[in-house]
Amino acid sequence: MNAAQFFILQLIAHMLADFYFQNDRLAAQKNTHGFRSPFLKWHILIVFLLSWGLSFQLYFVYGALVIALTHYIIDGLKVYLNRSKWLGNYAFFIDQVLHLAVIIVVTVAYALYLGLHPWWEVALSPRLLMAIFAYLACLKPSNIFIKEVLKAYQISVPGTNDLPNAGKLIGVLERILVLTFILLGEFQAVGFLIAAKSILRFKNDDILKAEYVLIGTLLSFGIAILLGTFVGLA
């Protein structure tokens, strides 16, 4: 296992713990109650087990403990960040940047100074692991990211909550298709998909709603294109 594989596996572990192993209700409870949240302790246990398990090395138990404990502190204090008048709308991004910084520091320290000694050699290349990460990111995490961007810029339009699950599913499908087309080198298909969605979604006399949909669409396509680019560079 090389350092790139190790780092991507830790990113996947974080994504699974923070987005897939908690639902919206539990996340809201954690964000509201902080250290007093009953779910926070279970969340940190999941963070630790995924971080350690996906490292595929026994000695990373200490690194996983550092990641889990700092995760506990960051998530516990996030309640105060959410209440901040100036930073409340950006709490999600600050939270994720701090988690990412910890993962980078811990994985670099292990790779450079303690060495990587996996008990099971990962046969997947960094590019394939990055592709797995990209497809996982295109699902629930991207929906949450887009929602938080709109919240940060205080963008909302009455009536845009109609069929919210349908909107989320459309976003997921378009990101999966765009990412797949990019990985296959079919860039003209991406342009066709953008044009097709423009015809279907933007033929609307409500300017505010059309702009709202346009922002969400550009963010959705932008995420998929960036992820496809990162996979290509891996």
C-alpha positions in Angstrom: 0.0 0.0 0.0 1.3 3.4 -0.9 0.6 6.8 0.7 -2.0 7.8 -2.0 -4.0 4.6 -1.5 -3.8 5.1 2.3 -5.0 8.7 2.1 -7.9 8.0 -0.3 -9.1 5.1 2.0 -9.2 7.5 4.9 -11.2 10.0 2.9 -13.7 7.2 2.0 -13.9 6.2 5.7 -14.6 9.8 6.7 -17.3 10.2 4.0 -19.0 6.9 5.0 -19.0 7.9 8.7 -20.1 11.6 8.2 -22.7 11.1 5.4 -23.8 7.5 5.0 -23.8 6.2 8.6 -26.0 9.0 10.0 -29.4 10.3 8.7 -30.6 13.8 8.7 -32.5 13.5 12.0 -29.4 12.2 13.9 -27.2 14.8 12.3 -29.6 17.5 13.3 -29.6 16.2 16.9 -25.8 16.2 17.0 -25.7 19.7 15.6 -28.2 20.9 18.2 -27.0 19.3 21.4 -23.3 19.0 20.8 -21.5 17.0 23.5 -24.9 16.3 25.1 -26.1 14.4 22.0 -26.6 10.7 22.7 -25.8 9.9 19.1 -22.4 11.7 19.2 -20.7 8.9 21.1 -22.0 6.3 18.6 -20.9 8.5 15.7 -17.4 8.7 17.0 -17.3 5.0 17.5 -18.3 4.6 13.8 -15.6 7.1 12.8 -12.9 5.2 14.8 -13.9 1.7 13.4 -14.1 2.9 9.8 -10.8 4.8 10.0 -9.0 1.9 11.6 -10.7 -0.8 9.5 -10.1 0.9 6.1 -6.4 1.5 7.0 -5.9 -2.2 6.8 -3.1 -2.0 9.4 -3.1 -2.8 13.1 -0.8 0.0 14.2 -3.0 2.6 12.8 -5.3 2.1 15.8 -3.5 5.1 17.4 -4.0 7.3 14.3 -7.7 6.2 14.2 -8.0 7.2 17.8 -6.6 10.7 17.1 -9.0 11.1 14.2 -11.9 10.0 16.3 -11.1 12.1 19.3 -10.6 15.3 17.3 -13.8 14.5 15.4 -15.5 14.3 18.8 -14.2 17.7 19.8 -15.0 19.4 16.5 -18.5 17.9 16.3 -19.2 18.7 20.0 -18.2 22.4 19.5 -20.0 22.7 16.2 -23.2 23.6 18.2 -21.6 26.9 19.2 -20.5 27.5 15.6 -24.1 27.0 14.4 -25.3 29.6 16.8 -22.7 32.2 15.6 -24.2 35.2 13.9 -21.3 35.5 11.5 -20.2 31.9 11.0 -23.4 29.9 11.5 -24.1 29.7 7.8 -20.6 28.4 7.1 -20.5 25.8 10.0 -20.7 22.8 7.6 -17.7 24.0 5.5 -15.6 24.9 8.6 -16.5 21.5 10.1 -15.5 19.5 7.0 -12.3 21.5 6.5 -11.2 20.8 10.1 -11.9 17.1 9.7 -10.0 17.0 6.4 -7.0 18.9 8.0 -6.8 16.3 10.8 -6.9 13.4 8.3 -4.2 15.0 6.2 -1.9 15.5 9.2 -2.4 12.1 10.6 -2.0 10.2 7.3 1.1 12.2 6.3 2.6 11.6 9.7 2.0 7.8 9.5 3.2 7.6 5.9 6.4 9.6 6.4 7.5 8.8 9.9 5.9 5.6 11.1 5.6 3.7 7.8 2.7 1.8 6.3 2.5 -1.9 7.2 -0.8 -3.2 6.1 -2.0 -6.7 7.2 -3.8 -6.9 3.9 -2.4 -5.4 0.7 -5.0 -3.3 -1.1 -5.1 -4.5 -4.7 -7.0 -1.4 -6.0 -5.0 1.3 -7.7 -5.2 4.9 -6.4 -7.1 5.8 -9.6 -9.7 3.1 -8.9 -10.0 4.1 -5.3 -10.4 7.7 -6.3 -13.2 6.6 -8.7 -15.0 4.8 -5.8 -14.6 8.0 -3.7 -16.0 10.1 -6.6 -19.1 8.0 -7.1 -19.8 8.0 -3.3 -19.3 11.8 -3.3 -21.8 12.2 -6.1 -24.6 10.7 -4.0 -25.7 12.0 -0.6 -22.7 14.2 0.1 -23.2 16.3 -3.0 -26.9 16.9 -2.2 -25.9 18.1 1.3 -23.1 20.3 -0.1 -25.4 22.0 -2.6 -28.0 22.6 0.2 -25.3 24.1 2.4 -24.0 26.4 -0.4 -27.5 27.7 -1.0 -27.9 28.2 2.8 -24.6 30.0 3.1 -25.7 32.5 0.4 -29.2 32.7 1.8 -30.7 31.6 -1.5 -34.3 30.3 -1.4 -37.4 30.6 -3.5 -41.0 29.9 -2.4 -42.3 26.7 -4.0 -38.9 25.1 -4.6 -39.6 22.4 -2.0 -42.1 20.7 -4.4 -41.1 17.1 -4.9 -37.8 17.5 -3.0 -36.9 13.8 -3.3 -37.4 13.9 -7.0 -35.0 16.9 -7.2 -32.4 15.1 -5.2 -32.7 12.0 -7.4 -32.4 14.1 -10.6 -29.2 15.7 -9.1 -27.8 12.3 -8.2 -28.5 10.8 -11.6 -27.0 13.8 -13.5 -23.8 13.7 -11.5 -23.4 10.0 -11.9 -23.9 10.3 -15.7 -21.6 13.3 -16.0 -18.9 11.5 -14.0 -19.3 8.4 -16.0 -19.1 10.3 -19.3 -15.9 12.1 -18.2 -14.2 8.9 -17.1 -15.1 7.3 -20.5 -13.8 10.4 -22.3 -17.2 11.1 -23.8 -17.2 14.9 -23.2 -19.7 15.7 -25.9 -22.2 13.6 -24.0 -21.8 15.9 -21.0 -22.6 18.9 -23.2 -25.7 17.1 -24.6 -26.8 16.3 -21.0 -26.5 20.0 -20.0 -28.4 21.1 -23.1 -31.2 18.5 -22.5 -31.7 19.6 -18.9 -31.7 23.3 -20.0 -34.6 22.6 -22.3 -36.6 20.5 -19.7 -36.0 22.6 -16.6 -35.4 26.2 -17.6 -38.4 26.9 -19.7 -40.0 28.7 -16.8 -41.6 32.2 -16.6 -40.7 32.5 -12.9 -37.2 34.1 -13.1 -36.4 33.6 -9.5 -37.2 29.9 -9.6 -35.3 29.5 -12.9 -32.2 31.2 -11.3 -32.5 29.0 -8.3 -32.6 25.8 -10.4 -29.7 27.1 -12.6 -27.5 27.6 -9.5 -28.3 24.1 -8.3 -27.6 22.7 -11.7 -24.3 24.5 -12.2 -23.2 23.3 -8.7 -24.2 19.8 -9.5 -22.5 19.6 -12.8 -19.4 21.4 -11.4 -19.1 18.9 -8.6 -19.2 16.0 -11.1 -16.7 17.6 -13.4 -14.2 18.4 -10.6 -14.5 14.8 -9.3 -13.9 13.4 -12.8 -10.9 15.7 -13.1 -9.5 14.5 -9.8 -9.9 10.8 -10.8 -8.1 11.6 -14.1 -5.2 13.1 -12.1 -5.0 10.2 -9.7 
